[in-house]
Amino acid sequence: MPKTAYIVQAARTAAGRHKGALRNVHPVTLGSSLLNGLVDKVPSLDPALVDDVVFGCVSQAGENAFNLARQCVLSSKLPETVPGTTVDRQCGSSQQALHFAAQAVMSGTQDIVIAGGVESMTRVPMGSNMPKSLGAPNDDNIKARYNTSAGAFSQFIGAEMMHVKYGIGREAMDAFAARSHARAAAATAEGRFASEIIGLNGHDKEGNEIWFDKDEGIREGTTPEKLAGLDSLIQMGMLKPVEGGTQEGVITAGNASQMSDGAAGLLVCNEEGLKKLGSDVTPLAMIHSLALAANDPVIMLSAPIPATEKVLATAGLSMNDIDLYEVNEAFAVVPMAWAQEMGADEDKLNVNGGACALGHPLGATGAKLMTTLVHELVRQEKKYGLLSICEGGGTANATIVERC
């Protein structure tokens, strides 16, 4: 009989801005600090009983290379007998890590797994794993199939294409992004992130050591009018206009996610794992349903829509049954298009802000958003939460959790 996958604990570091407070922290140290903090949150856990650590990471090069998850284990208080493996499903990597962990404990092949992710976009910049000297990902078959000469598909072009396909303009995107900052600022001021953030040592602008436990990218007081003054990527000469789009473009640094550094993780157990932890441990939530979907890799960013449709069908639920949604703000247009197509209530969407304000540490984002989602379900005493993330290559994960 299939077992149940429970999320016993969930934690994350605060997100550091690109070249910000976490700039001097090795990504392995980020991951091991997260592992240590997560283990500390469950005092009854014997670290030797962890069957595996599954971490997501996108730019697996340099300091992120050589199986980052295992390196994080070796840098942490976990014993060396705990294995680790690293996953790349692009921006959904740590959500996929959670899926793998859930599938492992549901099958009974493992009882206690830590799922999560790490990314230091400061120390290992985006694209570091694709040096031009080693060629590009698209082969001749892909180029012929999609009538392109590009060596790789661009998420930035995809975002401009989303604007055209779903009829969402610059003004609306800027308003959404400003709201993201406002919600994140309110959540921080009210202490809503306190239970989920694990602090660690960082450095201020002058290089002094500080205790870092607050998300660094939030711009309190940001307005749509301020964001409207930013040049688009097309105006900056980084992109060319897309077919059907405006000549000036709509995607800016203000209505897109922030590059950031951080780590996040979740302790996942089945019934046998819970017994090993003892009767005093109450899980935060359980995994209700998992789904994957894939569609056009050129537009790339719309797959959360079919992934959500699939996970709802699997769960036998409707959008009206879901109390809270987290849809990654890779670009503001992504959750906006998702909400438009799914008929979602935006008052339930990214209620504590999203990646426009809180950052998008690539391989850590799925676990980061799930951490915020389960803690918010507990805080609000709500039942169902849904997470979906757009991913490079036109794929998406979707996960429904139920508060315990």
N, C-alpha and C positions, 0 to 999 in steps of 0.2 A: 504493500500500500504506500502511495506517495506520502511523504511527511510534509510538515509545514515549515516554511522559512520565516524565522522571526528576526527582526532588527532589534537587538538587545540594547545597543548604544550606538550613537552617531555623533561625530565630532569633526571639527575642521579648524584649521588655522584661520586667522583673519587674512584677507587678501591684501598682499602688498602691491603697490603700484609698480609699474615697470621702472626699474632703476630706483626703487623706493626703499622702504625700511627693511626689506628682506634681501636686498641686493647682494649682501655678503654671506648669505646662508646657502650652503651647498644643497642641491635638491635632495640628496640622500639624508641630510640632516633635517630638512623639512619633513620628509617622510618618517624618519625615525622619531622625531618629536611628536608627530601625530600618533604613531603607534604607541609610544609611551603614555601619552595622555589618554588615549582610548583605553588602554589596559588599566590605567589608574582609576578610570570611571567605573570599573567592574572589579572591586577588590577580591571577590570570590573566585575570579578567573585565575587558574593556574596557566601561565603563559605557555607552558610546554604542551598544553592540550590543544593549542591552535593548530588545526590541520593544514592550513595554507594561508598565505597572504597573496591576494590577487589585486594588483595595482594597475591603473591606467596611466599611460604617458604617451603623448603624441610625438614630441621631438626626441626620439630615442637615439641621441648622439652625445658624445662628450660625457659630461657629468651625468646625463640621463641614460647612459648606455650600460651594457653588461648586466642586463636583467635588473633594472632599478628596484623592483620589489624585493628581490633577494638582498640587494645591497642595503636597503632600508631595514630589513630584518637584522642583518649583521651589525648595523649601527645602533640598534635599539636594545631594550632590555629583554626582548624575546630571546629564547635560547637558540643556538645555531641549528638545532634539530628542526626548527620551523622552516618549511620551504617557502618559496615565493616565486611568482611568475608575473610577467608584465604584458599588458594588453594594449593593442592599438585599434580602436574603432573611432579614430579621429576625436572630435569634440565629445562624443559619447563614450569615451574609453572607460571611465570609471563607473558609468551607468552599466556598461557591459560587464565590468568586473563584478558589480553587484548581481547581475543576472547569472553570471557563472557561479558565484558563491551560492546564490539561492538554489540554482539547479543542483549543485553538489550536495547541499544539505537536504533538499527535497528528495533526492534519489537515495539518500542514506549512505552514500559512499564516503561522506565526510560529515562531521557533526558541528564543528566550530570553524568558521572561516572569517577572516577579515578582508573586506573588499574596500577599495578606495582608489586614490590616485594622487599624483604629484606632478607639478610642472613649475619650473622656474623659467619664465619667459625672458627674464633679465639675463640669466647666466647661460641659457641655451636658447637663443632666439628662434622664433618660428621659422621653419624652413632649414634649420641647421642639418637636418637629416636628409636633405636633398641638395647637396652641393652640385653645382653645374658640371664639375669635373667628372661626376659619376653618371651624368645623363639625367633624363626626366622620366616621370612615371608613365606617361601615355605612350604606348607603343603604336606601331603603324595600324594595327587592327582597330584600336580605339579611335585613332585620328580619322580613319576612314568611316567608321560607324557613326561618329558624331560630326563629321565634316569640319574638322578643325586642324589647324597646324600647331595648336598650343601644346606645349610639353606637359602641362597640367591644367586642370580646371580651376578657375578662380572663384572663391567664395564672394569676393567683392563684386564681380560681374554678376554672380548669382543673386546678390542682394538687389542690385539695380534691376534685374529681370523680375524679381519678386514684386517690386514696385509697379512694374508694368502689368504683370499678370493679375495682380489682385487689386489694382487701382488705388493703392495707398500712397498718398503724397508726402512731400517733405514736411509740410506744416504739421500733419498728424503724427509723423514719426518723431519730430522734435517735442511735441506735447507729451507723447508717450515716454520718451527718454527723460524729460524733466520730471514727470510723475515718478519714474523709477528712482531718481535721486531723492525726491521728497519722501517717498515711502521708506527708502533705506535710512534716511536721516532720522525719520520718526522712530523706526524700529530700533536704531542704535540708541537714541535718546531715552527710549522707554525700557532699555535693557533686554529687548527680546532676543538678542543674539548671545547673551551672557552664558546661557546654559550649554551652548553648542561650540563656543570658541575655546580652543586651547592656546594659551599664550606661549610665546617663546621670545628669546632675545633677538633684537634687531638693532638697527642703527638709524639715528636721525640724520638730517641733511648735513650736519656738521661732522658726522662720524662718531658721535657719542653713542654708547650702548644704551638701549632703551628696552623696556618690556613692551612687546608688541601684541596687542590683543583687540584692536579695533580696525575695521576695514578702512583702507587708506584712500580709496578712490571716490568716496562720496563727496559730492559738491553741494553742500547745503545752500539753498537759496538759488540754485540754478533754475532758470526760467526758459520757456520756449523761445522767448525773444532773444535771450543770450545765445541759445543754441542756433537760432536762425542766422546769426552773424558769422558762423563758421563756414569756410569754403568746403565744397564737396570734394570727394576724391577725384572726380572728373575735372573740376576747376583747378585742382592742384596738379593736374597732369599725370595722375597715377593710373587713370583708366580712360578708355574711350567711351562715348555714349553707346548705349545698347539700342537695338532695334525697338522702336516704339516709345523709347524713353526721352526725357528732356535732354537738351544739349548741355545744360549746366549740371545735371545729375542731382541725386537726392541723398546719397549715402555720405555721411560725415563722421568724423571722430566722435561727435557728440551723440549721434543716434546709433552708434555701434558699440559693441562690447569693448571693455578696456583690457589691454594686455596686462597680465598680473602674475604674481607668484603665490603659490599656496599648496596646501595639501588637505585632504579630507578622507574620512574612513568610517566604515560601519562594521560592527560586530554582528555577524549573522550566524544563527544557530537553529537546529531543529529541536524536536522534543528531547532527544537524547543529550544534545548539547546543553539544553536548559537544566537537565538533571545534574549534569556535571558542574554547573554553576551554582546550584543550590536553590532552595525554595524561596530565598529572600529576593531573588532577581525577578523583576517584572519587565518584560520586553516593552519597547516603545510602540512597535507596530509589527504587523506581519505582511509578507508579500502576498498580495491577492492575485495578481495576474501580470504576466510578462508578454511583450510582443516586440517584433522587429518588422520594419518595412523598408522598401527601397524604391526609388523612382529615378527620374531624370538627373544624371550626375552633373549636367551643365548648370541648370538652375540650382541644383544641389540642396537647397534649404527648405524645401516644402514637404519632405518626407514625414515630419511629425504629424501631418494631417492623416495620411493613411495609417501610420503607426497607432495613432489614438483611436481611429475607427476600429482597428484590429483588436487592440487591447480591451476596448469597451465590449466588443462582440464576444471575446473570449470570457470576459468577466460576467457577461449577462447584465451589464449596467448601461445607463444612459448618462449623458453629460449632466443632467439634472441631479443624478445621484452623487456626483463628485463635489466635495465640499471645498477643496483647494486645488489649484493647478500651479505647477511650476513648468514653464516653457522657456528654455534658455534664450536670453536676449543677445544672441550672437550679433544680430542687428535688430533694431526695434521692429522692423517690418515682419520678422519671423513670427513672434507671438501675436502680432496684430493680425496677420493673415490667418494664422491658426485659429484665433478667436473668431474671426469673421466667418471662416468656413465651418467651424464646429458649432457655431451659435453659443459660444461660451460667454459667461457672465464675467466681465473684466474686473468686477469687484472681488472675484475669487482668484484672479490671476496675478502671480508674483506679488503677493500682498506686502511683502517686506522689501520690495525692490528687486531688481535683477542685475544682469551683467553690465548694463549701461552704467550702473552706479557701483556695483559690488565686484566687478571684475570677472574675467573668464580665464582662469588658469588651466586652459585646455584639458589636459588629461585628468585633472582633479574635479572638473566642474560637475559631472554627473553625481558624484558622491557628495559634493558641496551642496548642490540643490536638494538632494534627497535628505541630507542632514537638516537643512532648514525646513523642509516640508514636514518631516516627522515631528520635529520639535514644535512647529506651529500647530499641527494637528493636536498635539498634547495640550498646548497652551489654550487653544480655543475649544478643546473637548469636542472636536469634530471627528467624523468617522472615516471618510475616504479621501485620499490624496492621489493626484496623478502627476507624473513627471514625464516630459518628453524633450528630446534634444535633437536639433538638426546636426548632421554630420557630413564631413567631407566625403565626396563620392556619391552623395545622394541617398544615404541611409539614415535611419532614425530608430532609436529605442523608445519604448514606452513602458511605463511601470505604474501599476495601481497598488497602493498600500492601504491597509486598514489599521486604524489605531487599536491597540489592545486595551 
